[in-house]
Every structure is written in C-alpha cells, then in structure tokens.
C-alpha cells in the first residue's frame, strides 16, 4: 500500500519588478517570509533580469543576510518567470525558496579554461547513487564560457543516472556580461548549480514543442551528423515524400520550422511524446540526397520529421504535464521552469503562456525560472542541451510504502 504522509517540504516564490535593486530585494524578502515564516531556508534560487547586472552582488548579499539560505544559487536571464507570470522585458527578479527537511543540498561550481582546454570542478560531491536514488542537478551556465554539451558528457561519465535540468544564463551579449550566483560569490563565467537528493521527489518534464509528421524511418546510412539514407532510400527523397503528403498549411509551417526527432530508446514497441530528441534540420545535398542535422546520428536509430509552431508547442506542454505519470506521483508542491527565449509572446502571440499552462495543470504552486539561451533536461535517460524547449522540475514529497504486517 502506498501512502503519502502530511507534507513536510515547503516552498515559496516571489516576483518583483522594482527598478531599484535594494527595493527589489526588500520586496522579495518580505514575500518569502510571509509564506515561509521563520522556517529554515535550505535552498534559494534567484533569477534576475539584465537591468540588475551592476547590482547583483548587493542584491544577493541582502537576500543572504536577511533570509539566511543555506545555499543560494541562480543567474541572470533573458526574461523572468514566476507563478503565473512571464516578464520578457524590463527589470524583474524572482526568488524561489525551499524548506527541505531530510534533503541533501550540495552546491556545484565548474569553470572551463579555454587556454588549457580543461574543466575545473570545485567541491563536486563523490556521489554513489543508482537508479531512483540518484540526485537531481539544477545547473546554470554562462553560454560564452562553458561548452555545455561537453559538461553533460562529463556528468554522464561521473554521475550516471543523474538527471540534470536548468539553462544557459541570458541578458548578456558577450563574455563577462552574464552573472551566476552561488552562496556568497557572483561569477561571470562557468557553471553553478546544486545537487538535490534524499527526502524529495522530482518529476522532470521536457517539452520540446514539436509534433511529428509523416512516417518514422530507420537510419540505414549515416556519418556523424549527416544522414545519407533512410530505409535504404536517399534521406532527402524521404523528406520530399513526407513534405508532399502535407496540407498547404502544414507545408507553410514546415518551411518555417522543420526539425527531426531522434528516438532515444530503440527497445520501445511504440513511440510517443517525449521519446524523441528534437534537433534542427540544417541543410540538404541535392546531388547526394543527404540531409544534415544538428546532432550525431547512428545507423539503426529511428527518426521522424517534426514541425514546431505555437499550436504544437501548446499541445505538447499540456499533454506532457497531464501525462499518466502525473496521476501516479505525489501532489506537486513547487516547480522551476526554464523556457527558451524563442518561446514566450514571440511564439505564442500571448504573454505568460508557459507559466499559465503550469498553473492550469499543476495548480497555483510556487514557480520560478527564467528565459534561457539554451535549456538543459533529460530525454530517454540522458541529459541534453535543447533549444525552443521548456525544461521543468516539479517537486513533491516522495511516496512511501507502508510496511506489510507479515502476521496478517
């Protein structure tokens, strides 16, 4: 028998649009204390717009002094997300705080030296977990100084089965213009984050915003990111066949945003939403019939062409949040959302889309996040850097199994 005890995890979130950094900090602190009272804050996530970039040290210092979080982590973003709100322009900051008894919160810091071509991992834990016991890592990186896909490869080698979510910091246009927060330090490069494990359940939702078109194909000839043949037929010919089967409206959509999905688990009997890693279709060779995609592909993998538009992205997010695993999980208590800066009002035509959908599907739980230059999240058991994606971490109490009385 599975039982869910009364909640002990507590979360709070706050949003400010004050232009003055001190006033903004005061507003965030007051709102968090109103929600959590005197409870200890084990971790706090702070996301701020670029308007605060010259005041990030003072902002973070004030929050640490007044709230005393055990760990503070965060970054600047292209825009700021909070419960039911998305601020895509102008000053904004959001603070998300958690009281997490029984949860291990381990801060993470990584930097990369382009001169020596090597990573420096400071104080990363020697984790010895497996399967469901593996920690979840929340990671935030500067895109100008961090080869994120290489970082994820290192994590896969050193921390197998660990899920990673987060995003690339935004707001800056060059190296040194973004900010990363970790405890009492503010960085302009590298990566910061936290590893969470113990008395907490984290459901991950990675909405890549696409819908499949046409048939699925088996890659029969490929080299690196070039697909020569699908099912023994030139790949470009297969694409043209799929394109010819579309309606006029679908063709117009495909011409604007055509992608390809790579199945991540070939053992599945059927493929559904979330089973494909979506990558860009970069080009084609008319003479050879090959197509070029934005990732390495191997012979034997299953692929399917995809289109992305506002309707597809809306449908995908609703469907994934309402998926069957939701019914099997504990009540959501809080969430973090990292949405591509290519989504928002520019894609959907209306403001607050992703934040609103989360509220509709999960309830008005404490939410925070930011618009990123790239989103991190797991697909098919592996962690990837995505684009045009909403990467979501949903936090709840872990389900517990009531011991069975052997005498009954």
N, C-alpha and C positions, 0 to 999 in steps of 0.2 A: 504494500500500500504506500503510495507516495503522498506525503503531507508537506504543506508549506507553512512553516511557523510564522508568527507575527513578525513583521518587518523590523529589522534592526539597522539595515542600511538606510541612510537618509541623504537626500540630495537637494541642492538649491541652485537656482540660476538667477542672474540679474543682467540687465541691459542698461547702458547709459548712452546718451547722445550729447552729453555736455562737452563743449569745446575746450574748457579749461581742465587740465589733467587732474589737478587737486580736487576740483569739484566732482569730476567723474569718479575718482577713487572713493570719495566720501559717499557718493550715491550707491556705488556697487557694494561697499562695505555695509552700509545701513540695510540694504535689501537682503543681503545674505544673512546678516544677524537676525533680521526679523523672521526669516524662515527656519534657521537652524538653532536660534537661541545661543546658549553658551556651549553647545556641543563642540567637541574637538573636531577640527577640520583636518582630515588625513591627507587629502589631496585637493588642490585647486587648479583649475585650468583658466588661463587668462588669454583672451584673444582681442587684439586691438587693431584699429584701422591705422593707416599710414599717417594720419594727422597727429598722432601721438608719438611719432617716432623719435622726436627730440626729447621726449619726457618719459620714456619707458622705464628708465631706472627709478625715477621718483615715484611713478605710478606703482611699479612692482614693490618698491620698498615700503610704501604706505600700506599696501594690502598685506604684506607680510607682518608689518609692525602691529596692525590693528586686528587682523584675523588670526595670525599665527599658524598658518597652514604648515603641516609637517613637510609637505612637498608642494612647491608652486612650479607650474610648467605652462608653456604656451608660446605664442608667436604673433607677429603681425599678419594680417590677411588682406586680400583684395576687397573684401566686404565682411560684415559681421552677422552671425546668425544667433538668434536667441529663441526662446519659446514663442512660437507663432509669428516671429518677425525675421526679416532679412533686410539689412541695411547695406545697400550696394554703393552708396555714395555719401560723403560727408563723415564727420567724426562719429565714431561709435566704439564701444568696448563692451565685452560680455565677460562675466565671471561665473564659473560653474564650480561648485564646491561639494565635496562628499565627506560624510561621516561614515567611516568604513571599519567597524569593529571586526577583527578577525581577518582583515585583508592585508596582505603584504604589498607595500608600495615601494618600488625600488627605482630611484631616479637614474636616467640614462643620458650619457653625453658622448658624442662622437665627433671627431674632426678629421678632415682629409687634407693631406699635404700634396699638392699638385707637383711640387718640386721633387719630393722623394717618392711620389706615387704610392702612398701608403696611408692606411687608416690609423687613427689613434682612438681606441675605445677606453674611456676613463671610467673606472669603477663599475664596469658591467658585471652583473652577478654570474656566478657559476651555478646556473640553474640545472637541476636534474629532475625534470618532469617529463611525463609522457602522456600522450592522448589528451583526454579531457582535463587532466591536471596541469597541462601546460599553461603558462601565463599568457595574458594578452598584453601586447605592447602598443602604446599610443605614441606615435612618432611624428615629429615636426622638424622639417629640414629647410635650409636655405637652398633654393634651386641653383644658385650661381656658384656654389662651392661644394656641393655634395652630389656625387654620382649615385643617385638613389637606387637605381636598379642593381648596382654593384653592392650597395649596402644590404639590400634584401637577399642577395645571393649569400652574403656572409652570414646573415641571420639564419638562413635555411641550413647552412652547414653547422653553425654553432648552437642553434636553438631549434632543432627540428620539432615540427608540430606546433610551433608557436604562431599565433595569429597576430598580424601587425595591421594597425589602422592609423590613419592620420592624413597629413597632407603637406604639400610644399608651401612655405610661407609666401605671402604676396604683399603687394603695395610698393615694393621697391623695383627699380628698373635696372639695377646693376649690383655688382658685388659690394657688400657693405651697407646696403640700403635697407635690408630687412632686419628684423630683430627676433631673437629667440630667448625665452625666459627659462631659467632653471634655478630654483631656490633663490639665492642672493646674487646670482650672476645674470648679466644680459650679454648675449653673444650676437655677432654679426655674420657668423659662418657656421657650417657644420650642422649638427643634428642634436636635438634634445628630445626627451621623452620619459615615459615611466613604464615599468612592467608591473602589472596587477595580477595577483594570484591569491588563492585562499578562499575566504568566505564570500565569493561573488560569482555570479553567472553573467556572461557577456554574450549576447546574441549579435552576430555580425550580419549586416545587410549591405550588399554591394549592388547598387542599381546603376547599370551601365547605359540604360536609356534607349536600348535598341529593340527592334523586333525583326525576326528572321523573315527572309523572302526566298522563294524557290526551294529547290531540293537541297538535301545535305550531300556532300561529296567526300570521298576518301582521297587524300593526297597520295598520288602514286609516283610523283617525281618532283623533288624539291631540293634546293640548296640554299642554306641559310634562310634569308627572308624572301627568296624567290620561289614561287610555285610554278613549275612548268606544266604539270599535268594533274588533272582531277579525274579519277576513274579512268585513266588511260587516254583522256581527251585533253587537248590544249586548254589550260585554265581560262584563257581569255574567251575561248569559244563557249565554255560553260557559263561564264558570266554573261555573255551576249545572249545566250539562250534564256537565262533567268530574266534578264532585262526585257526581253521580248515578250515575256509572259505577264508583265506588269500592266496595270491600267495606266492611263495617261497621267493621273495624279500621282500614282506611285513612282512612275518614271521621273517626274519632276522632283520628288523627294529624294530619289536615289541619286540623281545628278547633283544634288546639293550636299548630301551626307551619306555616302555609301561606305560601308565598313565590311569587315569579315570577322566571323566568330570562330574561334578555335576551341573545339571540345576538350575539356581538361580531364575527363575520365572516360577512357575508351571502353571500360567494362560495363557502362550503363546500357540497359536494354533500350532506353529511350532518353531523349534529351529535352530538358525544359529550361525555363528561365533560370539564370544563374549558373548554368552548366557550361557556358561559353565565355572565353576570354575575348573581349571585343578589341580589335585592333584596326588601325587605319588602312585603307587601300591606297597605296602611294602611287601606283602607276602600272602601265602595261606595255609590253613589247609587241607591236603588231606583227613583226616578222616571225618571232619565235612562238608567239601565243602565250608567253609567260606573264604572270602578274607579280607585282612587288607589294609586300605588306609590311606593316610596322612591327614585326617581331619574327623571331626564328620559328620555322615550322618544320616538322619532320614527316617523312613518308609514313603512311599508315594512320595519321591523325585524321579526324573528321572535322570538316569545316562547313560553314554555311554563311552565305552573304546576308548582310544586315543593313537596315536603314534606321536613321535616327532623326526624329522630329519631335515637336512638342507633345503630340498625342502619344507617340510611342513611349517617350520618357515618362509621361504622367501615368500611363497604363502600367509600365514596368515597375515604378516605385510603389504604386498602390498594391499591385499583385504580390510583390516580394514581401512587403510589410504584413500583408494579410495571409501569407503562406501557411500551410498546415503546421509548421514547427512553432508558429506563434501560439497556437492553441495548447501545445504541449509544454510551453515554457511558463515560468512564473510571471506574475504581474510586473510589467515594466515600471521602473521607479525613476529612471533618468536616462538621458541619451546625449551622445555627442555626434554632430553631423558635420562632415567635411564635403562641401559641394564645389564642383568645378566652377571657375569664374565664367565659363562659357554657358552655364545654365542660367538660373535667375530670370529676371524680366526679359533679358535678351532672347532667351529660348522660348519661354512660356508666354510672353506677352503680358503677364500679370505679375505683381510683386508677391513675395513671400511664399512662392509655390511649395518648395520642398519642406519648409518649416510647417506650413499649413497641413500638408499631407501627413506628416508625422503626428500632428495633433489629432487629425481625424482618425488615424489608425491606432494610435497608442494612447490617446488621451493627453491632457494638458500637463505632461510631466516636465520637470526641469530639463531644458535643452540649451545647448550652446555649441558654437562651432564657427567656421569661417569659410569664405570663398577662397579656394586654393588654386595654385598654378599646376597642380597635379595631385591626385588622390591615391592614397595607399589603402589596399584592402585585399583580403584573401578571396580567391576563386579556385574551386576544385582542390582545396587543401594546400594551395601555395599562395604566397603573397606577391602582389604585383603593384606597379605604378600605373595608374589609369588616367584617362582624360575624359571629360564630359560626364563624369560619374558622381554619384552621391554615395559616399562611404559612411556607414552609420554603425555606431556601437550602442547597443541597448543594454542597460544594466538592470539586474534584478537579483533577488535572493536565490541562492542555489536551492534546487529541490532536494529534499532529504527523504530517504526511505526509512519508514518506521520498522524497527526490528520485529521480526516474526517470533511469536512465542512458540517454541518447539514442543511445548507440552499440550498445545491445543490441537 
